[in-house]
């Protein structure tokens, strides 16, 4: 596949990070919409849209977001998935 597509540039390769840097934090905190992706016990992906006026998501530290819970469908899929795969920080 690399013979056909080619090698990504250094800039493209370096865009994957394991934390929220200052640029990410500013973008997240100015957003009015996010999608939370979690994994269920059977490995299926669950996507949960969250929205509110800009500033509703806060970056606590480079690896932690604070996203408020709002009234919704009461399924709590994301919470259950987070607790299932938690390292004890939830």
DSSP file (Angstrom, degrees, kcal/mol; ACC not computed):
  #  RESIDUE AA STRUCTURE BP1 BP2  ACC     N-H-->O    O-->H-N    N-H-->O    O-->H-N    TCO  KAPPA ALPHA  PHI   PSI    X-CA   Y-CA   Z-CA
    1    1 A X    >>        0   0    0      0, 0.0     4,-3.1     0, 0.0     3,-0.7   0.000 360.0 360.0 360.0 -39.4    0.0    0.0    0.0
    2    2 A X  H 3>  +     0   0    0      1,-0.3     4,-1.9     2,-0.2     0, 0.0   0.838 360.0  59.3 -61.3 -32.2    2.9    2.4    0.8
    3    3 A X  H 34 S+     0   0    0      1,-0.2    -1,-0.3     2,-0.2     4,-0.1   0.861 115.3  35.2 -63.3 -33.6    4.2    1.9   -2.8
    4    4 A X  H <4 S+     0   0    0     -3,-0.7    -2,-0.2     2,-0.1    -1,-0.2   0.911 129.9  30.6 -84.5 -47.5    0.9    3.2   -4.1
    5    5 A X  H  < S-     0   0    0     -4,-3.1    -3,-0.2     1,-0.2    -2,-0.2   0.861  99.6-142.4 -84.1 -38.4    0.0    5.9   -1.4
    6    6 A X     <  -     0   0    0     -4,-1.9     2,-0.4    -5,-0.4    -1,-0.2  -0.446  31.4 -50.9  99.8-178.5    3.5    7.0   -0.4
    7    7 A X        -     0   0    0     -2,-0.1     2,-0.0    -4,-0.1    -5,-0.0  -0.789  56.9-115.9 -97.7 135.2    5.0    7.9    2.9
    8    8 A X        -     0   0    0     -2,-0.4    -1,-0.0     1,-0.1    -2,-0.0  -0.351  35.9-103.4 -67.6 151.6    3.3   10.6    5.1
    9    9 A X     >  -     0   0    0      1,-0.1     4,-2.6     4,-0.0     5,-0.2  -0.232  29.6-108.2 -67.0 163.0    5.1   13.8    5.7
   10   10 A X  H  > S+     0   0    0      1,-0.2     4,-2.1     2,-0.2    -1,-0.1   0.890 121.8  54.3 -58.9 -39.5    6.7   14.4    9.0
   11   11 A X  H  4 S+     0   0    0      2,-0.2    -1,-0.2     1,-0.2     4,-0.2   0.918 110.7  44.1 -61.8 -45.0    4.0   17.0    9.8
   12   12 A X  H >4 S+     0   0    0      1,-0.2     3,-1.1     2,-0.2    -2,-0.2   0.896 114.0  50.4 -68.1 -40.2    1.2   14.4    9.1
   13   13 A X  H >< S+     0   0    0     -4,-2.6     3,-0.8     1,-0.2    -1,-0.2   0.843 107.9  54.4 -65.9 -33.4    3.0   11.7   11.1
   14   14 A X  T 3< S+     0   0    0     -4,-2.1    -1,-0.2     1,-0.2    -2,-0.2   0.392  82.7  87.2 -84.5   4.2    3.5   14.0   14.0
   15   15 A X  T <   +     0   0    0     -3,-1.1     2,-0.6    -4,-0.2    -1,-0.2   0.575  67.5  89.3 -82.4  -6.6   -0.1   14.9   14.5
   16   16 A X    <   +     0   0    0     -3,-0.8     2,-0.3    -4,-0.2    -4,-0.0  -0.816  55.3 165.9 -93.0 120.0   -1.0   12.0   16.7
   17   17 A X        -     0   0    0     -2,-0.6    -2,-0.0     2,-0.1    -3,-0.0  -0.891  40.1-137.1-130.3 161.4   -0.4   12.7   20.4
   18   18 A X  S    S+     0   0    0     -2,-0.3     2,-0.3     2,-0.0    -2,-0.0   0.098  84.4  39.8-105.4  21.5   -1.4   11.0   23.6
   19   19 A X  S    S-     0   0    0     44,-0.0     2,-0.8    45,-0.0    44,-0.2  -0.954  89.1 -93.0-156.6 170.3   -2.4   14.2   25.5
   20   20 A X        -     0   0    0     42,-3.3    44,-0.1    -2,-0.3     2,-0.1  -0.850  42.1-165.0 -93.6 112.8   -4.1   17.5   25.0
   21   21 A X     >  -     0   0    0     -2,-0.8     4,-2.8     1,-0.1     5,-0.2  -0.273  41.3 -87.3 -84.5-178.4   -1.6   20.2   24.2
   22   22 A X  H  > S+     0   0    0      1,-0.2     4,-2.3     2,-0.2     5,-0.2   0.872 129.0  51.1 -60.3 -38.2   -2.3   23.9   24.4
   23   23 A X  H  > S+     0   0    0      2,-0.2     4,-2.1     1,-0.2    -1,-0.2   0.937 112.9  45.2 -65.1 -46.1   -3.7   24.0   20.9
   24   24 A X  H  > S+     0   0    0      2,-0.2     4,-3.0     1,-0.2     5,-0.2   0.923 111.9  52.5 -61.9 -44.6   -6.0   21.1   21.5
   25   25 A X  H  X S+     0   0    0     -4,-2.8     4,-2.6     1,-0.2    -2,-0.2   0.917 110.2  47.2 -60.4 -44.9   -7.1   22.5   24.9
   26   26 A X  H  X S+     0   0    0     -4,-2.3     4,-0.8    -5,-0.2    -1,-0.2   0.911 114.0  48.2 -63.5 -41.1   -8.0   25.9   23.4
   27   27 A X  H >X S+     0   0    0     -4,-2.1     3,-0.7    -5,-0.2     4,-0.5   0.941 113.7  46.5 -63.8 -48.1   -9.9   24.2   20.5
   28   28 A X  H >< S+     0   0    0     -4,-3.0     3,-1.3     1,-0.2    27,-0.4   0.923 111.0  51.4 -61.3 -46.0  -11.9   21.9   22.9
   29   29 A X  H 3< S+     0   0    0     -4,-2.6    -1,-0.2     1,-0.3    -2,-0.2   0.644 111.6  48.1 -71.2 -13.0  -12.8   24.7   25.3
   30   30 A X  H << S+     0   0    0     -4,-0.8    -1,-0.3    -3,-0.7    -2,-0.2   0.438  92.3 103.1-100.9  -2.0  -14.1   26.8   22.5
   31   31 A X    <<  -     0   0    0     -3,-1.3    24,-1.0    -4,-0.5    25,-0.4  -0.527  52.4-163.8 -85.1 147.7  -16.2   24.0   20.9
   32   32 A X  S    S+     0   0    0     22,-0.2    20,-1.6    -2,-0.2     2,-0.3   0.317  77.0  44.0-106.8   5.3  -20.0   23.7   21.4
   33   33 A X  E     +A   51   0A   0     18,-0.2     2,-0.3    -5,-0.1    18,-0.2  -0.978  58.5 169.1-153.1 133.2  -20.1   20.1   20.3
   34   34 A X  E     -A   50   0A   0     16,-2.8    16,-3.0    -2,-0.3     2,-0.5  -0.953  24.2-139.7-137.4 160.0  -18.1   16.9   21.0
   35   35 A X  E     -A   49   0A   0     -2,-0.3     2,-0.6    14,-0.2    14,-0.2  -0.989  15.5-151.1-121.3 122.0  -18.6   13.3   20.4
   36   36 A X  E     -A   48   0A   0     12,-2.7    12,-2.6    -2,-0.5     2,-0.5  -0.825  10.9-161.4 -94.3 123.2  -17.5   10.9   23.1
   37   37 A X  E     +A   47   0A   0     -2,-0.6     2,-0.3    10,-0.2    10,-0.2  -0.920  16.8 165.7-108.5 126.6  -16.4    7.5   21.9
   38   38 A X  E     -A   46   0A   0      8,-2.5     8,-3.1    -2,-0.5     2,-0.4  -0.865  30.6-123.1-131.6 168.2  -16.3    4.6   24.3
   39   39 A X  E     -A   45   0A   0     -2,-0.3     6,-0.2     6,-0.2    46,-0.1  -0.948  21.9-140.1-118.0 132.3  -15.9    0.8   23.9
   40   40 A X    >   -     0   0    0      4,-2.9     3,-1.8    -2,-0.4    38,-0.0  -0.215  35.1 -94.0 -81.5 175.6  -18.5   -1.7   25.3
   41   41 A X  T 3  S+     0   0    0      1,-0.3    -1,-0.1     2,-0.1    -2,-0.0   0.822 127.5  51.0 -60.3 -32.7  -17.8   -5.0   27.0
   42   42 A X  T 3  S-     0   0    0      2,-0.1    -1,-0.3     1,-0.0    -2,-0.0   0.317 123.2-105.0 -90.2   9.7  -18.2   -6.8   23.6
   43   43 A X  S <  S+     0   0    0     -3,-1.8     2,-0.2     1,-0.3    -2,-0.1   0.461  72.3 143.4  86.7   1.0  -15.8   -4.4   21.9
   44   44 A X        -     0   0    0      1,-0.1    -4,-2.9    -5,-0.1     2,-0.3  -0.498  51.1-118.9 -76.6 145.0  -18.4   -2.4   20.0
   45   45 A X  E     -A   39   0A   0     -6,-0.2     2,-0.5    -2,-0.2    -6,-0.2  -0.657  23.8-162.7 -84.7 135.6  -17.8    1.3   19.7
   46   46 A X  E     -A   38   0A   0     -8,-3.1    -8,-2.5    -2,-0.3     2,-0.5  -0.985   1.4-163.6-119.4 125.6  -20.4    3.7   21.2
   47   47 A X  E     -A   37   0A   0     -2,-0.5     2,-0.5   -10,-0.2   -10,-0.2  -0.939   5.4-172.7-111.1 127.4  -20.5    7.3   20.0
   48   48 A X  E     -A   36   0A   0    -12,-2.6   -12,-2.7    -2,-0.5     2,-0.2  -0.953  15.3-142.2-124.2 113.2  -22.4    9.8   22.1
   49   49 A X  E     -A   35   0A   0     -2,-0.5     2,-0.4   -14,-0.2   -14,-0.2  -0.509  19.0-173.4 -73.9 140.4  -22.9   13.4   20.9
   50   50 A X  E     +A   34   0A   0    -16,-3.0   -16,-2.8    -2,-0.2     2,-0.3  -1.000   7.6 170.6-133.1 134.6  -22.7   16.1   23.6
   51   51 A X  E     +A   33   0A   0     -2,-0.4     2,-0.3   -18,-0.2   -18,-0.2  -1.000  12.1 132.9-149.1 148.8  -23.5   19.8   23.0
   52   52 A X        -     0   0    0    -20,-1.6     4,-0.2    -2,-0.3     3,-0.1  -0.925  65.0 -47.2-170.9 176.4  -23.9   23.0   24.9
   53   53 A X  S >  S-     0   0    0     -2,-0.3     3,-1.2     1,-0.1   -22,-0.1  -0.261  81.3 -77.4 -57.7 150.0  -22.7   26.6   24.5
   54   54 A X  T 3  S+     0   0    0      1,-0.2   -22,-0.2   -24,-0.2   -24,-0.1  -0.157 120.1  41.3 -48.7 137.4  -19.0   26.9   23.9
   55   55 A X  T 3  S+     0   0    0    -24,-1.0    -1,-0.2   -27,-0.4   -23,-0.1   0.370  74.0 116.1 102.3  -2.3  -17.0   26.4   27.1
   56   56 A X    <   +     0   0    0     -3,-1.2    12,-0.7   -25,-0.4     2,-0.5   0.735  68.4  63.8 -73.6 -19.8  -19.1   23.5   28.4
   57   57 A X  E    S-B   67   0B   0    -26,-0.4     2,-0.4   -29,-0.3    10,-0.2  -0.893  72.4-164.4-103.4 133.2  -16.1   21.1   28.2
   58   58 A X  E     -B   66   0B   0      8,-2.2     8,-3.0    -2,-0.5     2,-0.8  -0.931  18.9-134.7-118.3 141.0  -13.1   21.9   30.3
   59   59 A X  E     -B   65   0B   0     -2,-0.4     6,-0.2     6,-0.2     3,-0.1  -0.849  22.0-178.6 -92.4 109.5   -9.5   20.5   30.0
   60   60 A X  E     -     0   0B   0      4,-2.0     2,-0.3    -2,-0.8    -1,-0.2   0.912  67.3 -24.9 -75.4 -44.9   -8.5   19.6   33.6
   61   61 A X  E >  S-B   64   0B   0      3,-1.3     3,-1.5     0, 0.0    -1,-0.3  -0.897  86.7 -70.9-156.0 179.5   -5.0   18.4   32.6
   62   62 A X  T 3  S+     0   0    0     -2,-0.3   -42,-3.3     1,-0.3     3,-0.1   0.599 132.3  29.1 -60.4  -9.8   -3.3   17.1   29.5
   63   63 A X  T 3  S+     0   0    0    -44,-0.2     2,-0.4     1,-0.1    -1,-0.3   0.312 109.3  75.2-129.7   8.3   -5.2   13.7   29.8
   64   64 A X  E <   -B   61   0B   0     -3,-1.5    -4,-2.0   -44,-0.1    -3,-1.3  -0.979  49.8-172.1-134.1 127.7   -8.5   14.6   31.4
   65   65 A X  E     -B   59   0B   0     -2,-0.4     2,-0.6    -6,-0.2    -6,-0.2  -0.868  16.3-144.5-109.0 147.6  -11.6   16.3   30.1
   66   66 A X  E     +B   58   0B   0     -8,-3.0    -8,-2.2    -2,-0.3     2,-0.5  -0.963  23.8 175.5-110.2 115.6  -14.6   17.4   32.2
   67   67 A X  E     -B   57   0B   0     -2,-0.6   -10,-0.1   -10,-0.2    -2,-0.0  -0.980  26.0-130.1-122.4 118.1  -17.8   17.0   30.3
   68   68 A X        -     0   0    0    -12,-0.7     2,-0.4    -2,-0.5   -12,-0.0  -0.323  17.6-122.4 -69.2 149.5  -21.1   17.7   32.1
   69   69 A X        -     0   0    0    -19,-0.0     2,-0.3     3,-0.0    -1,-0.1  -0.764  30.6-168.5 -88.6 135.4  -23.9   15.2   32.0
   70   70 A X        -     0   0    0     -2,-0.4     2,-0.0     1,-0.0     0, 0.0  -0.861  35.3 -83.4-120.4 156.4  -27.2   16.5   30.6
   71   71 A X  S    S+     0   0    0     -2,-0.3     2,-0.2     1,-0.1    -1,-0.0  -0.348  71.5 130.8 -56.7 135.7  -30.7   15.1   30.6
   72   72 A X  S    S-     0   0    0     -3,-0.0    -1,-0.1    -2,-0.0    -3,-0.0  -0.511  70.4 -33.9-154.8-137.0  -31.0   12.7   27.7
   73   73 A X        -     0   0    0     -2,-0.2    -2,-0.1     1,-0.1     0, 0.0   0.473  69.0-129.8 -85.3  -1.8  -32.2    9.2   26.9
   74   74 A X  S    S+     0   0    0      1,-0.1    -1,-0.1     2,-0.0    -3,-0.0   0.667  71.5 124.1  65.1  19.3  -31.0    7.8   30.3
   75   75 A X        -     0   0    0      1,-0.0    -1,-0.1     0, 0.0     0, 0.0   0.798  49.3-162.3 -79.0 -27.9  -29.1    4.9   28.7
   76   76 A X     >  +     0   0    0      1,-0.1     4,-2.5     3,-0.1     5,-0.2   0.736  34.1 148.5  50.0  30.8  -25.8    5.8   30.4
   77   77 A X  H  >  +     0   0    0      1,-0.2     4,-2.6     2,-0.2     5,-0.2   0.920  69.0  50.0 -57.0 -46.3  -23.9    3.7   27.8
   78   78 A X  H  > S+     0   0    0      1,-0.2     4,-2.8     2,-0.2    -1,-0.2   0.929 111.1  48.5 -61.5 -45.5  -20.8    6.0   28.0
   79   79 A X  H  > S+     0   0    0      1,-0.2     4,-2.6     2,-0.2     5,-0.2   0.935 112.3  48.3 -60.7 -46.5  -20.7    5.9   31.8
   80   80 A X  H  X S+     0   0    0     -4,-2.5     4,-2.3     1,-0.2    -1,-0.2   0.918 113.3  47.9 -60.4 -43.2  -21.0    2.1   31.9
   81   81 A X  H  X S+     0   0    0     -4,-2.6     4,-2.0    -5,-0.2    -1,-0.2   0.903 111.4  50.3 -65.2 -41.1  -18.3    1.7   29.3
   82   82 A X  H  < S+     0   0    0     -4,-2.8     4,-0.2    -5,-0.2    -2,-0.2   0.921 112.7  46.1 -63.1 -43.5  -16.0    4.1   31.1
   83   83 A X  H >< S+     0   0    0     -4,-2.6     3,-0.8     1,-0.2    -1,-0.2   0.888 110.7  53.9 -65.8 -38.1  -16.4    2.3   34.4
   84   84 A X  H 3< S+     0   0    0     -4,-2.3    -1,-0.2     1,-0.2    -2,-0.2   0.890 120.3  31.1 -61.3 -41.0  -15.9   -1.1   32.7
   85   85 A X  T 3< S+     0   0    0     -4,-2.0    -1,-0.2    -5,-0.1    -2,-0.2   0.170  93.2 134.7-104.9  16.1  -12.6    0.0   31.2
   86   86 A X    <   -     0   0    0     -3,-0.8    -3,-0.1    -4,-0.2    -4,-0.0  -0.313  51.5-150.9 -71.5 147.3  -11.6    2.4   34.0
   87   87 A X        -     0   0    0     -2,-0.0    -1,-0.1     0, 0.0    -4,-0.1   0.150  66.4 -85.9 -96.7  17.0   -8.1    2.4   35.4
   88   88 A X  S    S+     0   0    0     -5,-0.1    -2,-0.1     0, 0.0    -5,-0.0   0.392 109.4 103.6  98.1  -1.8   -9.7    3.6   38.7
   89   89 A X              0   0    0      1,-0.2    -3,-0.0     0, 0.0     0, 0.0   0.554 360.0 360.0 -90.2  -6.0   -9.7    7.3   37.9
   90   90 A X              0   0    0     -8,-0.1    -1,-0.2    -7,-0.1    -7,-0.1   0.480 360.0 360.0 -82.3 360.0  -13.4    7.5   37.1
